[in-house]
Amino acid sequence: MSETPLYTVIIRLDNMMERVIENLTLYEAYQVVKPAPVDLYQQEDRWHVMMYTAVTQRIGETPIGEPLLVAWEGKADNMTSVSKYIMRAS
């Protein structure tokens, strides 16, 4: 029986490490990085999010330990930029 792969979420604010969440399934990791619908509609289209099916494909092609950029918020004047990554840990 094969072991379920585990994933890590990395959140960066203005390119500085803000938060790391470990030991998640891919679905759990995606739910963490995906912005809430209210953020998507109230922030003037600044959020960019990779669709889940694309994440499942690309994360399989990404080496273990290399982060995949999944969601990011375009930087606006006087606002913090946010980048959210998923990394295959095992």
Helices and strands as residue ranges (DSSP letters): E 7-13, E 16-24, H 26-33, H 37-42, E 47-49, H 52-61, E 68-73, E 82-88
